[in-house]
Amino acid sequence: MNKHQTTADGLQILYQRYYANNPERQLELEKARIDDEVARKIFKIKETHHLSTKALAELINTDEFIIEALENADYEGNSFLLLNLIATALKIKVKFELVSA
């Protein structure tokens, strides 16, 4: 009997190969997922509140390139913190949910 199950699922194969036994890579992957979610939320905020990148940057007293980096999921700082600053300035709340894996 074969102890290892095989799969044709490309994502599962990549995960097993590059992430399964590498906690550091797993953390990088989770940060990328969070950054992507923040980027989507910022885009939605701009759309909903009819804000330009410049107006949003001015709202939280930061530079446009910071907002652009957030929207591109390419911000090296704490994107979740900036999302909360934006939400506070607009008097809205950020909701994150924990779900079973």
N, C-alpha and C positions, 0 to 999 in steps of 0.2 A: 504494500500500500504506500502511496505517496503522501508524505506528511505535509508538504507544501501545496496549497491550493494555487491553481493557475488562473489567470484572468486575461481577458482581451481588452479590459478597460484601460485606455491610455493614461487617464489621470491617476488611476490607482497604481499603475506601473511606475509612473514618475514619482508619485508620493513614496512608494516603497523604496525606490532606488535612491532618492535624494533627501528625503525628510524623515522617514520612519524611525531611524535610529540616531537622529541628529537633533538634539534639543535646541541647539543654536539656530539651525535652519528652520525649525518649527516656529521659533519666536519671530524670525524674520518674515515668515509666511503670514503669521497672525498680524504682525504690524502692517504688512502690505494689504491685508484684508480690511483692517481698520481704516487705513489711509484711503482706500478705495471707497469705503462707506462714507467717510467724512467728505470726500470729494463730491460724491453724489448728493449728500445733504446740502452742501454749500451751493451747488448748482441749483438745487430745488429752492433754496432760500432766495437766491438772486432772482430766480424766475418768479416766485410767488410775490416777493416784495418789490419787484421791478427795480432792482438795484444793478448798477454797473459794477464792474470790478473796482473802479476808482471810488465810487460811493461806498461800497462795502469796506474798502480799506480805510477810508476816512472815518467811518462809523466806529471802528475799533482802534483808530490812531496807529495804523501800520502802513506799510508800503504795498503798492499794487502787486509787486512781484511776489510778495508773501501769499496773497490771495490766489494769484495765478498758480503758484507752486502747490497750494492746497487743492485747487481744482484739478490739477494734473496728478494728484496723489504722489507728489514729488517733494513734499516739504520734509525737511530733515528734523524739525523740532517736534513739539508736542501738538499734533494736529487736533487732537480731541480737546485740548485746553483752548485753542483758538476757536474751535467750533462753539464751545461753551461761552466764550467772550462775545461772539457774534450773536448767539441766542439771547444772552443777557441784554445786550444792546437793543435787540428787537423785541424784548419782553416775551420771548417764547422759551420753551424748555426742550432740552435734548433728551430723548428717551432711548435707552439702550436696553436690550433684553438678553437675559441668559437663557439659553435653551440646551436641551440635551444634545450631545454629539451623535 
